[in-house]
Amino acid sequence: MSGGIFYDARTMNKPDDADRRKLLQTMAGLAVGSMLPSASATAAVPGPTPGKPGDFEFLAGHWKISHRQLKAGTKDWITFAGEATCWTVLEGVGSVEELRFPDRNVVGMGLRLLDVEKKLWSDYWVSRRIGVLTCPGMTGSFENGAGIFEADDEDDGKPIRVKGVWDRITPTSCRWWQSISRDAGKTWEDNWFMDWNRA
């Protein structure tokens, strides 16, 4: 994996100079692009449900998480515990998550930001060991009570499509799960489930 969006315990904490270059190029492009006038700057991205401030408010607080992850290259599932602390920021336009796996000595951060003009959420990840956001991030919005986010990525140099979904959202629990497609979205393989319960 080199794109960095696909959460894989084998690689999510390994530094990658290509990822750093990609991030710097992306940030430079965003800086230059933001200075140029755009005819489509006010056009909303077509989609069934536009994103809005506060969509991630359900995540604010302290959580205990039960993980079930498909072991790489097998059909075997591994389970482990985790925890998270989440904050709503920028009056609902952002959400910050510190995700911890104490038994694995892994800490990461999820950052979700709403493009207010496009009404589209972007979901980014950064691990403690690398300290660099994955860009461009997974994009999406909430529809029928589920937040659906997708992005193109790579696994072992091959293109994949990654989907992350927030569902089963209640005041005291929620679920996040990830699925990947190796055939441009024709078929999907679920590979990680996270059941969140308020601490």
Backbone hydrogen bonds in HBPLUS format (Angstrom, degrees):
<---DONOR---> <-ACCEPTOR-->    atom                        ^
c    i                          cat <-CA-CA->   ^        H-A-AA   ^      H-
h    n   atom  resd res      DA  || num        DHA   H-A  angle D-A-AA Bond
n    s   type  num  typ     dist DA aas  dist angle  dist       angle   num
A0011-THR N   A0008-ASP O   3.00 MM   3  5.75 141.8  2.15 120.9 129.1     1
A0012-MET N   A0008-ASP O   2.94 MM   4  5.68 144.0  2.08 165.4 173.7     2
A0014-LYS N   A0011-THR O   3.16 MM   3  5.42 176.7  2.16 119.6 120.7     3
A0019-ASP N   A0016-ASP O   3.02 MM   3  5.33 122.2  2.36 103.6 117.4     4
A0020-ARG N   A0016-ASP O   3.16 MM   4  6.60 154.7  2.22 149.2 156.5     5
A0021-ARG N   A0017-ASP O   2.90 MM   4  6.20 164.3  1.93 154.7 158.3     6
A0022-LYS N   A0018-ALA O   2.88 MM   4  6.04 159.2  1.92 146.4 152.8     7
A0023-LEU N   A0019-ASP O   2.86 MM   4  6.09 157.1  1.91 149.2 154.9     8
A0024-LEU N   A0020-ARG O   2.93 MM   4  6.20 168.3  1.94 156.5 158.9     9
A0025-GLN N   A0021-ARG O   2.86 MM   4  6.05 160.7  1.90 153.0 158.5    10
A0026-THR N   A0022-LYS O   2.88 MM   4  6.03 156.3  1.93 145.4 152.5    11
A0027-MET N   A0023-LEU O   2.82 MM   4  6.05 166.5  1.84 158.1 161.4    12
A0028-ALA N   A0024-LEU O   2.92 MM   4  6.05 158.3  1.97 145.2 151.4    13
A0029-GLY N   A0025-GLN O   2.91 MM   4  6.07 156.7  1.96 144.9 151.7    14
A0030-LEU N   A0026-THR O   2.84 MM   4  6.13 154.4  1.91 150.9 158.2    15
A0031-ALA N   A0027-MET O   2.92 MM   4  6.14 156.3  1.98 147.0 153.2    16
A0032-VAL N   A0028-ALA O   3.00 MM   4  6.24 164.8  2.03 152.2 155.6    17
A0033-GLY N   A0029-GLY O   2.75 MM   4  5.81 163.4  1.78 148.9 154.8    18
A0034-SER N   A0030-LEU O   2.88 MM   4  5.92 145.7  2.00 143.4 151.0    19
A0035-MET N   A0032-VAL O   3.05 MM   3  5.45 149.9  2.15 108.6 117.8    20
A0036-LEU N   A0033-GLY O   3.21 MM   3  5.36 151.7  2.30 102.9 111.0    21
A0041-ALA N   A0038-SER O   3.36 MM   3  5.19 167.4  2.37 104.5 105.5    22
A0043-ALA N   A0040-SER O   3.09 MM   3  5.09 150.5  2.18 102.8 111.9    23
A0045-VAL N   A0118-LYS O   3.41 MM  73  5.47 169.0  2.42 127.3 129.1    24
A0051-GLY N   A0119-LYS O   2.74 MM  68  4.56 164.1  1.76 132.1 126.4    25
A0055-ASP N   A0052-LYS O   3.24 MM   3  5.98 150.5  2.33 147.5 146.1    26
A0054-GLY N   A0092-GLY O   2.91 MM  38  4.17 162.7  1.94 115.1 112.1    27
A0057-GLU N   A0054-GLY O   3.00 MM   3  5.01 166.8  2.01 114.8 115.9    28
A0059-LEU N   A0056-PHE O   3.02 MM   3  5.65 160.8  2.06 119.0 124.7    29
A0060-ALA N   A0057-GLU O   3.17 MM   3  5.65 159.2  2.21 116.6 121.9    30
A0061-GLY N   A0086-CYS O   2.95 MM  25  5.21 166.6  1.97 130.5 131.5    31
A0086-CYS N   A0061-GLY O   2.84 MM  25  5.21 160.7  1.88 149.8 156.4    32
A0199-ALA N   A0062-HIS O   2.94 MM 137  5.47 170.0  1.95 123.6 126.4    33
A0063-TRP N   A0084-ALA O   2.81 MM  21  5.07 156.3  1.86 159.9 158.9    34
A0084-ALA N   A0063-TRP O   3.08 MM  21  5.07 155.9  2.14 129.3 132.2    35
A0064-LYS N   A0197-ASN O   2.84 MM 133  5.40 166.6  1.86 161.0 164.5    36
A0197-ASN N   A0064-LYS O   2.92 MM 133  5.40 157.1  1.97 159.8 167.0    37
A0065-ILE N   A0082-GLY O   2.84 MM  17  4.83 168.1  1.85 133.8 130.1    38
A0082-GLY N   A0065-ILE O   2.84 MM  17  4.83 143.0  1.98 149.9 150.9    39
A0066-SER N   A0195-ASP O   2.98 MM 129  5.16 161.0  2.02 142.6 146.4    40
A0195-ASP N   A0066-SER O   2.94 MM 129  5.16 167.5  1.96 149.8 150.4    41
A0067-HIS N   A0080-PHE O   2.87 MM  13  5.25 164.4  1.89 174.9 175.5    42
A0080-PHE N   A0067-HIS O   3.22 MM  13  5.25 150.1  2.32 126.6 132.6    43
A0068-ARG N   A0193-PHE O   2.87 MM 125  5.14 148.3  1.97 153.8 157.6    44
A0193-PHE N   A0068-ARG O   2.80 MM 125  5.14 156.0  1.86 147.2 155.5    45
A0069-GLN N   A0078-ILE O   2.85 MM   9  5.33 160.5  1.89 156.9 161.7    46
A0078-ILE N   A0069-GLN O   2.79 MM   9  5.33 165.0  1.82 152.7 156.3    47
A0070-LEU N   A0191-ASN O   2.87 MM 121  4.81 168.5  1.89 131.0 134.4    48
A0071-LYS N   A0076-ASP O   2.74 MM   5  5.59 171.0  1.75 167.3 170.5    49
A0074-THR N   A0071-LYS O   3.05 MM   3  5.65 149.1  2.14 148.6 145.2    50
A0083-GLU N   A0100-ARG O   2.92 MM  17  5.28 150.8  2.01 149.8 156.0    51
A0100-ARG N   A0083-GLU O   2.79 MM  17  5.28 169.3  1.80 166.9 165.4    52
A0085-THR N   A0098-GLU O   3.07 MM  13  5.36 148.7  2.17 140.2 149.7    53
A0098-GLU N   A0085-THR O   2.85 MM  13  5.36 170.9  1.86 158.5 161.1    54
A0087-TRP N   A0096-VAL O   2.84 MM   9  5.24 154.9  1.90 150.3 158.5    55
A0096-VAL N   A0087-TRP O   2.87 MM   9  5.24 163.1  1.90 153.6 159.2    56
A0089-VAL N   A0094-GLY O   2.91 MM   5  4.92 171.1  1.92 127.0 130.0    57
A0092-GLY N   A0089-VAL O   3.07 MM   3  5.65 130.6  2.33 112.3 123.1    58
A0094-GLY N   A0089-VAL O   3.04 MM   5  4.92 147.8  2.15 150.5 140.8    59
A0093-VAL N   A0090-LEU O   3.14 MM   3  5.20 163.6  2.17 107.7 112.7    60
A0114-LEU N   A0093-VAL O   2.91 MM  21  5.23 152.7  1.98 161.3 162.6    61
A0095-SER N   A0112-ARG O   2.89 MM  17  5.04 141.8  2.03 143.5 149.7    62
A0112-ARG N   A0095-SER O   2.88 MM  17  5.04 166.3  1.90 154.1 157.5    63
A0097-GLU N   A0110-GLY O   2.84 MM  13  4.82 156.1  1.89 152.0 151.4    64
A0110-GLY N   A0097-GLU O   2.80 MM  13  4.82 150.4  1.89 135.5 145.2    65
A0099-LEU N   A0108-GLY O   2.81 MM   9  5.17 156.1  1.87 142.2 149.3    66
A0108-GLY N   A0099-LEU O   2.86 MM   9  5.17 162.3  1.89 154.1 159.0    67
A0101-PHE N   A0106-VAL O   2.86 MM   5  5.16 165.5  1.88 159.9 158.8    68
A0104-ARG N   A0101-PHE O   2.93 MM   3  5.42 147.8  2.04 117.2 127.3    69
A0106-VAL N   A0101-PHE O   3.38 MM   5  5.16 169.5  2.39 131.4 133.9    70
A0105-ASN N   A0102-PRO O   3.29 MM   3  5.09 158.3  2.34  98.8 105.3    71
A0128-ARG N   A0107-VAL O   2.94 MM  21  5.59 157.2  1.99 162.8 155.3    72
A0109-MET N   A0126-VAL O   2.73 MM  17  5.27 155.4  1.79 159.4 167.4    73
A0126-VAL N   A0109-MET O   2.96 MM  17  5.27 139.5  2.12 146.6 157.2    74
A0111-LEU N   A0124-TYR O   3.02 MM  13  5.07 162.3  2.06 132.0 136.2    75
A0124-TYR N   A0111-LEU O   2.76 MM  13  5.07 171.6  1.77 152.9 155.9    76
A0113-LEU N   A0122-SER O   2.95 MM   9  5.41 155.8  2.01 152.6 159.3    77
A0122-SER N   A0113-LEU O   2.87 MM   9  5.41 150.2  1.96 149.7 159.5    78
A0115-ASP N   A0120-LEU O   2.88 MM   5  5.32 178.6  1.88 150.9 150.7    79
A0119-LYS N   A0115-ASP O   2.65 MM   4  5.48 127.8  1.91 150.4 166.7    80
A0120-LEU N   A0115-ASP O   3.35 MM   5  5.32 147.1  2.47 131.6 138.2    81
A0121-TRP N   A0140-GLY O   3.00 MM  19  5.36 153.9  2.07 168.9 166.2    82
A0140-GLY N   A0121-TRP O   3.01 MM  19  5.36 148.9  2.11 140.4 146.0    83
A0123-ASP N   A0138-MET O   2.68 MM  15  5.00 154.7  1.74 148.7 157.8    84
A0138-MET N   A0123-ASP O   2.94 MM  15  5.00 156.9  2.00 145.1 141.7    85
A0134-THR N   A0125-TRP O   2.88 MM   9  5.52 144.3  2.01 150.6 162.3    86
A0131-GLY N   A0127-SER O   2.86 MM   4  5.72 157.5  1.91 156.9 163.2    87
A0139-THR N   A0150-GLU O   3.12 MM  11  5.62 159.0  2.16 147.9 141.3    88
A0150-GLU N   A0139-THR O   2.95 MM  11  5.62 156.8  2.01 148.6 146.2    89
A0148-ILE N   A0141-SER O   2.97 MM   7  5.85 161.0  2.00 159.5 153.2    90
A0143-GLU N   A0146-ALA O   2.72 MM   3  5.34 159.6  1.76 150.2 152.0    91
A0146-ALA N   A0143-GLU O   3.08 MM   3  5.34 157.6  2.13 111.1 118.1    92
A0147-GLY N   A0166-TRP O   2.81 MM  19  4.80 147.9  1.91 138.2 146.8    93
A0166-TRP N   A0147-GLY O   2.82 MM  19  4.80 156.6  1.88 138.7 146.8    94
A0149-PHE N   A0164-GLY O   2.91 MM  15  5.17 158.6  1.96 158.7 164.4    95
A0164-GLY N   A0149-PHE O   2.81 MM  15  5.17 158.8  1.85 148.6 156.0    96
A0151-ALA N   A0162-VAL O   2.97 MM  11  5.39 142.6  2.11 147.3 154.9    97
A0162-VAL N   A0151-ALA O   2.82 MM  11  5.39 172.4  1.82 167.6 170.3    98
A0153-ASP N   A0160-ILE O   2.89 MM   7  5.28 161.3  1.93 153.4 152.1    99
A0160-ILE N   A0153-ASP O   2.90 MM   7  5.28 162.9  1.93 134.5 134.3   100
A0155-ASP N   A0158-LYS O   2.85 MM   3  5.28 153.5  1.92 146.4 153.7   101
A0158-LYS N   A0155-ASP O   3.07 MM   3  5.28 163.8  2.10 110.1 115.0   102
A0161-ARG N   A0181-SER O   2.86 MM  20  4.99 157.7  1.91 144.5 151.7   103
A0181-SER N   A0161-ARG O   2.78 MM  20  4.99 152.2  1.85 148.9 155.1   104
A0163-LYS N   A0179-SER O   2.84 MM  16  5.21 160.9  1.88 163.4 163.4   105
A0179-SER N   A0163-LYS O   2.86 MM  16  5.21 153.7  1.93 151.8 158.6   106
A0165-VAL N   A0177-TRP O   2.85 MM  12  5.39 160.4  1.88 156.7 163.3   107
A0177-TRP N   A0165-VAL O   2.97 MM  12  5.39 148.6  2.07 143.9 154.0   108
A0167-ASP N   A0175-ARG O   2.89 MM   8  5.36 160.5  1.93 150.1 156.7   109
A0175-ARG N   A0167-ASP O   2.88 MM   8  5.36 148.0  1.99 163.1 159.3   110
A0170-THR N   A0173-SER O   2.81 MM   3  5.22 164.0  1.83 165.2 160.2   111
A0198-ARG N   A0172-THR O   3.06 MM  26  5.36 163.1  2.08 145.6 146.0   112
A0174-CYS N   A0196-TRP O   3.14 MM  22  5.18 151.2  2.22 131.9 135.2   113
A0196-TRP N   A0174-CYS O   2.82 MM  22  5.18 159.8  1.86 157.8 161.9   114
A0176-TRP N   A0194-MET O   2.94 MM  18  5.14 159.0  1.99 145.9 152.8   115
A0194-MET N   A0176-TRP O   2.74 MM  18  5.14 151.5  1.82 166.9 172.1   116
A0178-GLN N   A0192-TRP O   2.85 MM  14  5.18 154.3  1.92 148.3 154.4   117
A0191-ASN N   A0178-GLN O   2.95 MM  13  5.93 164.5  1.98 146.2 150.3   118
A0180-ILE N   A0189-GLU O   2.94 MM   9  5.31 157.9  1.98 135.1 138.0   119
A0189-GLU N   A0180-ILE O   2.80 MM   9  5.31 152.3  1.88 147.7 156.9   120
A0186-LYS N   A0183-ASP O   3.33 MM   3  5.68 160.5  2.37 110.1 115.7   121
